[in-house]
Amino acid sequence: MSANGNIELLSATLAKARSEDRAALVAYLPAGFPTVDGGIEAVKAVIAGGADIVEIGLPHSDPVLDGAVIQTADDIALRGGVKIADVLRTVREAFEATGVPILVMTYWNPIDRYGVERFTAELAAAGGAGCILPDLPVQESALWREHAAEHGLATVFVVAPSSRDERLATITAAGSGFVYAASLMGVTGTRESVGDEAQELVRRTRATTELPVCVGLGVSNARQAKQVAGFADGVIVGSAFVKLLLDAPDLPAGLSAVRALAGELAEGVRRS
């Protein structure tokens, strides 16, 4: 019997946040960083602080969409010998400990090499809620989506300010769980202009889909989280957590710092 993943839990979690008139807090952390065990503890810490949903990064040698902070963490994880089995273990242990929806964010090449059927079956068996696939073109995603749907996993695609309306409609029609709206300007430009661009992207994306729209755009503090929560269904924070772990003198200090930041961000997304 094939295990079912947790796409329904993901959808219910986003719906619950909406029913509370707030955005969901989505935290990103790479697997295997600073170690596999340390990474699992970090996921538990952000959830203890208030994250509603967690994305586990599958470390990749050429993470084209990630900035220097996450590249550094990926490098540490890869030099530590992290494997896909460790990523799946991270998902399983974090989910078993917390009951929170856990997704994997990964580039396509590692899954392609591992095998789509094998990866979707094992991610579902680990309790995973789905995958965010930033570099898988929608028109080449049929095989992945077929296996993901069979195993109860969400397929989250990334849209960007450069995506035209027609393209947005194609992407959102193929996706499930939620839509990841990325302001690829990252933290460049003024905060206001990045916010305006993201807000406009959310508006255009919502015109094409009923799926929740979660925004990742270099949010690093409660003030920015509150701003994004004003127009998005979810606020995605990654580099800020990773940087705290990188800068911490030791793991306990890092865990304490990420838990505290998650708490501040969780207050920010509550809009009150």
N, C-alpha and C positions, 0 to 999 in steps of 0.2 A: 504493500500500500504506500502510495506516495504522500509525503507530508505536505500539509498546507501551510503556506506562509501567512504573514499577518497584514495583508493589505487592508482587511476590514478594521483591524485595530488602528492602523494609521488613519484611515478615513474617520473613524469614530473619535480619535484624539483631536483631529483638526476640527471636527464638528463640535466637540465639547468646548474647545477654546472659543469658537465663534458664538456658541450659546452663552458663554460668559462675557461676551462683548470684549474680547481681547484677541491679540494675535498669539499664535503658538510660538514658543521658543525652540528653535532647532539648532542643536550644537553639532559642530563637526570636529572630529579628532582622528588622526591617522592611527591605524593598527600598528602594533610593534614599536610604538614610541612612548616613552623613552626605551622601554622594553615591552615584550608582549604582556607580561603580568602588570607592569606599570601602566600600560595603555588601558587595560581592562579596569584598573583602579581609577584611572582618569575619567573613563566613561561613567562609572558609578558616581564619581564626585560631581560631575556636571549635572547628572540627574538628581542627586541629593540637593544640589543648589537650586533646582527648579526647571531644568530643561524638560520639555514635553516629548521631544523626538531627538534621536541622535543619528548622525551620519558617520559611519566608520570609513575612513579613507583607506583604499587599497594602495599601498605605496608603489609608486611607479618611477622608473628611472628618467622619464621625460614628461613630467606633468605640465603640459602646455598651458593649462588654465590657472595654474597655481603660482602664487608669488613666492618671494624668497623665504619667508618664514616656513611655509608648508614644505617647500622644496628641501629646506634644511632638515626638517623632521623626517621627511621621506628618506632622505639620504642616511640618516642615523638608523632608521628602521631597516633599510635594505642592507646596510653594512652589518647590522645585527643578525641578518639571515632570515628576515621575516618571509613567510610563505603564505600561500592562499589558505592553507589549513589553519594558520595562526589568525588570519582575518576572520574565518568562520568560527573559530573558537572564541574570539573576542565578541562576535555577535551573540553566540550562544550563551556565554557566561554573563554578559551584560543584560541580555533579555531575561535569563532565568533569575537573575538577582533583582531585577527592577520591574519587569512587566511593561516596560516602555517600548514603543515601536523603534526598531533599529534598522536603518538602511545601510547599504554599502554604496559608497561613491567610488566609481572606478572608470578608468579608461578601458577601451574595448579590447585592446590587444591581449591583456592577461586572461580575460574570459574566453576569448577566441582560442587561445592556446590551451586553456584548461579544458574546454569543451562546454558548450552552452547548456546542454541537457544536464551534465554532471554538476555544473555550477548552480543552476537554478534549483535542482533537486537538493543539493547540500545546503544552500542558503535557506531554503524553506524548512528543511529538517532542523536547522539551527535556530529557527524561530524568527528569521529575518522578515522584514516587511516589504523589501523591494530593493531596487537599485536606481541610482542616479548615474546616467551615462552621458557625460558631457560631450564626448566626441563620436558617438554613434549616430550617423545620419539616419533620420527617420525612414528614408526610402530603402535603407539596407537593414532595417530593424525587425522585419517580419519573423524571422526564425527566433530571435530573442523573445519577442512579444508573445509568440505562441507558447513557448516553454514557460515564460514567466506567468502568463495567465493560467496555464495548466496547474501551476504550483502555488497560486494565490499570492503572487508577488507584484508589487507596483513597478511600473516602468516610468521613471521620472525623467523627462527631457528638459534641457536648458534652453531658454529663450534669452535673447539679448536685445538691447536698444536698436541694434542694426537690423533685427528681423522685421521684414515687411509684413503687413497685415495678412496677406494671402499665405505667407510662409508660417506665420503664427498659427493660423487655423489648421494647417496641415500637421504641425507639431503637436498642438493640443489635442487634436482628434485622435492621435496615435498614443498619447500618454495616458497614465492612470496614477492615482494617488494624489499627486499635486503637480503643479508646474513650477519649475525652478527659474525664477526671473533673475538674471545676473546683470548687474551693471558692470560691464567689462572695463569701465573706466577705473574700477577699483577705488583707491582712495585719492586719485588725482583730482584736480579741480577743487572748487569750493564744495563744502558739504551740501549747501543749498542746491547747487546745480546738479550734483549727483542725485540728490533726493528728488528733484523735479524730473529728471530723466527716468528714474526708477518708477516714480508715480505714474508717469505717462505710459511706460511699458506695462505696468499692472493694468491700467485702464484699457489699453489695447488688447491685452491678453484676455481679460475678463469678457471682452466683447465676443470672444470666440469659444468660450468654454464655461462649464459649471464647476470645473475643478478648482480647488483652492490654489491661490498663487502665493508662493513664499519667495521672499527676496533676500538675496545675499549680495551685499555691495560694500564690504569693508566696514560693517557695523562693529564697533568695538566698545561702546559704552551705553549706559542706560538712556542717555539723552537721545542718541541716534536710534536706539531700539524703539523708543517711544515715537519718534518721528515716523519710522518705517511702519510701526504697528498702526499708525493712523490711516494707512492706505493698503496694507497687505494682510493676508491671512496668516502668514508666518514670517518670522525674522530669523535669518540664518547667520550664525556667528561661528567662524572657524579660526582664522589667524590669531585673533585676540587670545583665545584659549591656548593655542599652540605656543604663542610667544611667552605666556606666563610659565609654561612648563620648561621652555628652553632657558628662560632667565632665572629660574628658581635654583637656589643653592643645592637642594636635594629634592627627592620625590615627595616626602610629606609636605614640604613647603609648597611645592607645585600643586599638589592635590588641594591643599587648603586655599590657594589662590584661585584655582579654577572654580572651586565650589562657591567662593565668595562672589566672583564675577557672574556666575550663573544666577546667583541670587539677585544681584543688582539688575541684570538684564531681564529676569523674570518679573521684577517690579516694573521695569520700563515698558514691557509689552502689555501690561495691564491697563495702560492708558488713563487711569483714574487721576 
